[in-house]
Amino acid sequence: MSNIQAEEIEIGVDDGHGLAPLTPGKRTPFIQSIGRFIPENEFNRAVAAYLVKELKRCGFKVVETAPGDQDHSLESRVKRANDAKVDLFISIHYNAVDGKFDGPGKDPEGFSAHIDPSGGQSEVFAKIALKHLAKGTVQKNRGVVKQQLYVTANTKMPAVLFELGFMDNNREALLMIDKSFQQECAQEIAMAVCEFYKVPYVSDAKPQIIKPPASLVKLGTAKMLREVPVYASAEFGTQTGSKLQKGDVRHIYSIDQGWYQLFSGEFIPSNYGKNFDFDPVLPKKTEPPEDTSQPMEEHKANLRRVVVDGKRIGSFGDEENLERNVLQALRSNFKKIEVEDV
């Protein structure tokens, strides 16, 4: 695949299920905080739309296998992909188990990549995609799942169905309507497609980076534990395209809810300590001020007396006054001038 060009490759993008008629069971439980359910396809179609945009910007051709909001049959989705002879089939979904919120620590969580048990190139791409997805929003990586699903078993090309979270996990359910999370998922899958075909990923217009004031004090250093993407601001979906490599060390000047700011203004996410080790700068101990006082006699001026022809004309503690009086004496008729310590 090393010599292939992006424009020679066609990707099938499938947003699972549809809005009308609503496939039974494909929605979240009622979410009190927003006062409604979230249909699965509300997330799926948004991510698919972002993914199409990402892939086209990178030069790929795209076939949408479930256009519009209607609920396309599995057979029609597969037929559209096979008829177009796409090179790779990607289906976007959101998972569920029992359709109710059981509470923190009890609900299922995480993302997974589902492929046909035959594995092959589908498995190669799935593993690349999971690697990229694991660098974004903190979620459990449930890995590659081999099972008989209609769309992955009947398509004639490498095919992966992604479950990008759980609708019956309250935290992950709310991610479904988070625009930055939708964009992030699309971006990371697009990056995986580029890596799979060995073509460069082309990022969107670079987000604006606001450099912090020079007065910021260094809080510590971060040593990368793995490859870490760099963000223009403290939110997912603002990747600059730059990456820090494992072993890289950077100074940190600001920390805000898991985001660590570099001197240049960009941010890196800690991902609960999985992305890098942070070594804080320890505050300096406050020492009592040094006592510089000395006995009074040590602070006495070193006086010197000027004597002209045996007559004392004054005692002086600084060189300027001493010199001035000696010069005055030199201008007079004198026989002897003496300068002596007092």
C-alpha positions in Angstrom: 0.0 0.0 0.0 3.0 2.3 0.3 2.7 3.7 -3.3 -1.0 4.2 -3.3 -2.6 7.7 -3.5 -5.6 8.7 -1.4 -7.6 9.6 -4.5 -7.4 6.0 -5.7 -9.2 4.8 -2.6 -12.9 4.8 -1.9 -14.3 4.5 1.6 -17.8 3.4 2.5 -19.2 5.3 5.5 -22.3 3.9 7.2 -24.1 5.7 10.1 -25.9 2.9 12.0 -29.7 2.9 12.1 -31.9 5.9 11.3 -34.1 8.5 12.8 -37.3 7.7 11.0 -38.8 5.3 11.7 -36.7 4.9 14.9 -35.3 1.5 15.2 -36.6 0.0 18.5 -34.2 0.1 21.4 -31.7 2.4 19.7 -31.9 5.3 22.1 -30.6 6.2 25.5 -32.8 5.9 28.7 -34.5 9.2 29.6 -31.8 11.6 30.7 -33.1 13.9 33.5 -30.4 16.5 33.1 -31.4 17.4 29.5 -35.0 16.3 29.8 -35.1 13.8 26.8 -33.8 10.7 25.2 -31.0 10.7 22.7 -31.6 8.5 19.6 -28.5 6.6 18.6 -28.5 7.9 15.1 -28.3 11.5 16.4 -24.7 10.6 17.3 -24.0 8.2 14.4 -25.0 10.6 11.6 -23.1 13.5 13.1 -19.9 11.4 13.4 -20.4 10.0 9.9 -20.8 13.5 8.5 -17.6 14.7 10.2 -15.8 11.6 9.0 -16.9 12.1 5.4 -15.5 15.7 5.6 -12.3 14.5 7.1 -11.7 11.7 4.5 -12.5 14.0 1.6 -10.1 16.6 2.9 -7.4 13.9 3.0 -8.1 13.1 -0.6 -10.2 9.9 -0.3 -13.4 9.3 -2.3 -16.4 8.5 -0.1 -19.6 6.5 -0.6 -22.4 7.1 2.0 -24.2 3.8 2.4 -27.1 5.1 4.5 -27.8 8.7 3.2 -30.5 10.8 4.8 -32.3 10.1 8.1 -34.4 7.1 7.2 -33.7 3.7 8.6 -31.9 1.8 5.7 -32.0 -2.0 5.8 -28.8 -3.9 6.4 -29.1 -5.5 3.0 -29.3 -2.1 1.3 -26.3 -0.8 3.2 -24.2 -3.8 2.2 -25.4 -3.7 -1.4 -24.5 -0.1 -1.8 -20.9 -0.8 -0.5 -20.5 -3.9 -2.7 -21.9 -2.3 -5.8 -19.5 0.7 -5.5 -16.6 -1.7 -4.8 -15.4 0.5 -2.0 -12.0 -0.4 -0.5 -12.9 -0.1 3.1 -16.3 -0.2 5.0 -16.7 1.8 8.2 -20.0 1.7 10.2 -20.6 4.1 13.1 -22.6 2.9 16.1 -23.2 3.5 19.9 -23.5 0.4 22.1 -26.1 -0.6 24.8 -26.7 -3.5 27.1 -29.8 -3.3 29.3 -31.3 0.1 28.3 -31.1 1.7 31.8 -28.7 3.6 34.0 -27.5 1.5 36.9 -25.1 4.1 38.3 -21.3 4.8 38.3 -19.2 1.7 38.3 -22.2 -0.5 37.4 -22.9 0.6 33.8 -20.9 -0.8 30.8 -18.5 1.6 29.3 -16.0 2.1 26.5 -15.4 1.7 22.7 -14.8 -1.3 20.6 -14.2 -2.4 17.0 -16.3 -5.3 15.6 -15.1 -7.4 12.7 -15.8 -10.7 11.0 -14.2 -13.7 12.8 -12.0 -14.2 9.7 -9.9 -11.2 10.8 -7.5 -10.3 8.0 -7.1 -6.6 6.9 -10.3 -5.8 8.9 -8.4 -6.7 12.0 -5.3 -4.7 11.0 -7.4 -1.6 10.4 -9.4 -2.1 13.6 -6.3 -2.2 15.8 -4.9 0.9 14.2 -8.2 2.7 14.8 -8.4 1.6 18.4 -4.9 3.0 19.0 -6.0 6.4 17.8 -9.4 6.3 19.7 -7.5 5.5 22.9 -5.6 8.8 22.7 -8.8 10.9 22.9 -11.6 11.2 25.5 -10.9 8.9 28.5 -12.9 5.7 27.9 -12.3 2.0 28.3 -10.7 0.4 25.3 -12.7 -2.8 24.9 -10.6 -4.0 22.0 -11.4 -5.9 18.8 -14.5 -8.1 19.0 -14.9 -10.9 16.4 -18.5 -11.8 15.8 -21.0 -12.5 13.0 -22.6 -9.2 12.1 -24.5 -8.8 8.9 -22.6 -5.7 7.6 -19.2 -7.1 8.4 -19.9 -10.6 7.2 -21.5 -9.7 3.8 -19.3 -6.8 2.6 -16.6 -7.8 0.1 -13.9 -5.6 1.5 -12.3 -5.0 4.9 -15.1 -3.9 7.2 -15.2 -2.5 10.8 -18.2 -1.6 12.9 -17.3 0.8 15.7 -19.2 1.0 18.9 -18.0 4.3 20.3 -19.6 4.3 23.7 -22.6 3.0 25.7 -26.0 4.7 25.6 -26.9 3.2 28.9 -23.9 4.7 30.7 -25.0 8.2 31.8 -21.5 9.8 31.3 -21.1 8.3 27.8 -24.7 9.0 26.9 -24.1 12.7 27.3 -21.0 12.5 25.1 -23.3 11.6 22.2 -24.4 15.2 21.9 -21.0 16.7 22.6 -19.9 18.3 19.3 -16.2 18.1 20.2 -16.5 14.4 21.0 -18.3 13.7 17.7 -15.5 15.6 15.8 -12.8 13.8 17.8 -14.2 10.3 17.0 -14.3 11.2 13.3 -10.9 12.7 13.3 -9.3 9.7 15.0 -10.9 7.2 12.6 -9.8 9.3 9.7 -6.2 9.3 11.1 -6.5 5.5 11.3 -7.6 5.3 7.6 -4.6 7.5 6.6 -2.2 5.3 8.6 -3.8 2.1 7.2 -3.2 3.3 3.6 0.1 5.0 4.4 -1.1 8.4 3.2 -0.6 11.7 5.1 -3.3 13.0 7.3 -4.4 16.5 6.3 -5.7 18.5 9.3 -8.3 21.2 9.1 -7.3 24.9 9.3 -5.0 25.0 12.2 -6.8 26.1 15.4 -5.5 29.4 16.9 -3.0 29.0 19.6 -3.0 31.7 22.3 0.4 32.0 23.9 0.3 32.5 27.7 1.9 35.6 29.2 5.6 35.4 29.8 5.0 35.9 33.5 3.8 32.4 34.0 5.9 30.3 36.4 7.0 26.8 35.4 5.0 24.2 37.4 7.0 21.2 36.5 8.0 18.9 33.6 6.1 16.2 31.7 7.9 13.2 30.2 5.8 11.4 27.5 5.0 7.7 28.2 3.7 7.3 24.6 2.9 9.4 21.5 0.7 12.3 22.6 -1.2 14.7 20.3 -0.9 18.4 20.8 -4.0 20.6 21.1 -4.5 24.3 20.4 -6.8 24.7 23.4 -8.0 22.7 26.4 -10.6 20.7 24.6 -10.8 17.7 22.3 -11.3 18.4 18.6 -8.6 21.1 18.5 -5.6 18.9 17.5 -2.9 20.9 15.8 -1.5 17.8 14.0 1.7 18.0 16.0 2.6 15.1 18.3 5.1 14.5 21.1 6.9 11.3 21.0 7.6 8.8 23.8 10.4 10.1 25.9 10.0 13.7 25.0 10.2 16.2 27.9 8.3 19.5 28.0 8.0 22.2 30.7 4.4 22.8 32.0 3.2 26.3 32.9 -0.6 25.8 33.5 -2.8 22.9 34.6 -6.6 22.9 34.2 -8.8 19.8 34.6 -6.3 17.3 33.2 -5.0 19.7 30.5 -1.3 20.7 30.8 -0.2 23.9 28.9 3.2 24.2 27.3 5.2 27.4 27.1 4.2 27.8 23.4 0.6 27.9 24.4 -0.5 24.4 23.2 -2.1 21.8 25.5 -1.6 18.1 26.1 -4.1 15.9 27.9 -2.9 13.8 30.8 -5.5 11.1 30.2 -5.4 10.3 33.9 -1.6 9.9 33.9 -1.5 7.5 31.0 0.0 10.0 28.5 3.0 11.3 30.6 4.6 11.5 34.0 4.5 14.9 35.6 7.3 16.0 37.9 6.2 19.2 39.8 8.6 21.9 40.8 8.8 21.8 44.5 8.3 25.2 46.2 11.4 26.7 47.7 11.7 26.6 51.5 11.3 30.0 53.0 14.5 30.8 55.0 14.6 33.4 57.7 16.4 36.6 56.5 20.1 36.6 57.2 21.1 38.7 60.2 23.6 41.1 58.8 23.8 43.3 61.9 27.2 43.8 63.5 28.4 45.2 66.8 28.3 49.0 66.8 32.1 49.3 67.0 32.5 47.5 63.7 30.3 50.1 62.0 32.3 53.1 63.3 33.9 55.1 60.6 37.6 54.7 60.1 38.6 58.3 61.0 41.8 59.9 59.8 43.3 63.2 61.2 44.9 65.9 59.1 47.7 67.8 60.9 49.5 70.7 59.2 52.7 72.0 60.8 51.7 70.3 64.0 48.2 71.9 64.0 45.2 69.5 63.8 42.7 70.8 61.2 40.1 68.0 61.4 39.3 64.3 61.4 37.5 62.8 58.5 35.7 59.5 57.9 35.5 59.5 54.1 38.0 59.9 51.3 36.3 62.9 49.7 36.5 65.2 52.7 40.0 64.0 53.5 41.2 64.7 50.0 39.6 68.2 49.9 41.2 69.3 53.2 44.6 68.0 52.2 44.4 70.0 48.9 43.5 73.1 50.8 46.5 72.6 53.0 48.7 72.2 49.9 47.7 75.6 48.6 49.0 77.3 51.8 52.5 77.9 53.0 53.3 74.8 55.0 56.3 72.8 56.1 54.7 69.5 57.0 51.4 67.8 56.3 50.5 64.6 58.3 47.6 62.2 57.9 47.2 59.8 60.8 44.6 57.3 61.9 42.5 58.3 64.9 
